Amino acid sequence: MEPIILFDGICNFCNASVHFIIKRDPQARFRFAPLQSEAGKKMLTKYGIPEDMGSLIVIDGERYYTKSSAALRVCKHLKGFWKLFYVFILVPRPIRDRFYHFIAENRYKWFGKREGCMIPTPDIRKRFLE
């Protein structure tokens, strides 16, 4: 099973991040679902993930990752120099998560939000869970 990225579907920054990941994931390793979608809610329930775990969750196999750990796991699999960011996994998680939390708390103020979740274009629709 491919890793699944659950993201805040009404967040402009999160939606831009999904497009950024798709562009740098030529093997189409990742699948996606907005946290607000039925598919996203089913994944949260299936894996016993609390709904308040953040704006980015990566499910890989039977494990899930949140906040900075999720972001770094994504970087690890992207093409180009983005892989190098995975070295920050060595930084203690509370410190990494403080930085992540600062961005997450301000994402709507800085980047805005949508009325509803993104509708994927036909060329990337197959990468989204239904």
N, C-alpha and C positions, 0 to 999 in steps of 0.2 A: 504494500500500500504506500502511495506517495504521501509525503508530509502534507498536512493541511494547515493553511494559515487562516485563522479566524481574525477578522479585523472590524473596526468600527465603520460600518457602511455609510454613516452620515457625515463622517469626518473628511474634509477635503484633503488634509495631509495624509490620512490613512489610504484614501483612494489613490492619491498620487504615488504613494509608496507601493501599492499593489502593482500599478503600471510600471514603476521602476523595477520591481522584482521580475515581472514578466519579461521585460526587455533584456534582463541580465540572467535569465534562466532558460538558455536555449534548448536544454533537454526536457523542458516542461516538467521538471521534478515536482514543483509545488502545485497544489490545488488550493482553491480559495472559497471562502464563504463569509458574508457579512455576519457579525454577531447577532444582528437584529433579524436575520432571515430564519425561515423554518429550518433549513439545513444547519445553520449555525447553532440554533437553539437545541437541535437534536444532538449535535456533537458535544455541546456543553453537558447535556443530560447523560449521554452515553459514557463520557469519561469522568463524570462526577466533578466537573469544573464549576466552581462558584461563578455566578454571573458578574461579580464585581472584580474579576481578576485582571482587568485592564483592557486596553484597546488593541492589543496584539497577543495572540495565543498561537503557538505552533504545536500541533499534535503530530508526533512522529512515532509510529508503531503504537505501543501501549502507553507511552509517556507523553506528557504535555509540558510545555515550557511557557513561561510568562515574562512579561516586561523585558528587561535587558537581556535575559537569557534567550528569550524567543528571538529578539532582533539579531543577536550574535549568531544563533544557529542558522538563521536565514543567510546572513553574510557569508558564513562558512561555505555555502553552496552556490554562491553567485560567481559569475565569470568576472575576470579582471582582478584589480587590486582590492576589491571589496572583501575578498577572502581574508586579507590581512587584518581586518578588524576583529576577527575571531580571537586574536591574541588577548583582547581585553577580557576574555573569559577568566583570565588569571587575576583580574582585579576582584576583590571581594564583592559578592553580590549586593550587599547593602549599599555600598558606594556606587556601583553601577546603576542600581535601581533608583537611587536618589536623582541621578542625571536623567534617567528615563522618566521618572515621575514629574520632574520639572517640565519636560517637553509635553508629556501627556496632559498635564493639568492646564497648559496654555494653548493646546492645539486648536481649539475652537476660536479663541481670541485672536491668535496669529493667522490662522489659515481659513477660518470660517467652517460652516457646516451646511449640509444639504437638507432639503425637506424629506428626502427618502434615500434609500440605498441605491448605489450605482447599478445601472443595467449594463452588463458586459456587452461589448460589441460581438458580432457573430464570430469573428476570427479568434476571440479568446473565450467565448462562452463555454467551450468544452472543458476549460480548466476550473470552472466554478461548479460547486456542488449544487444540486437541485433539491 
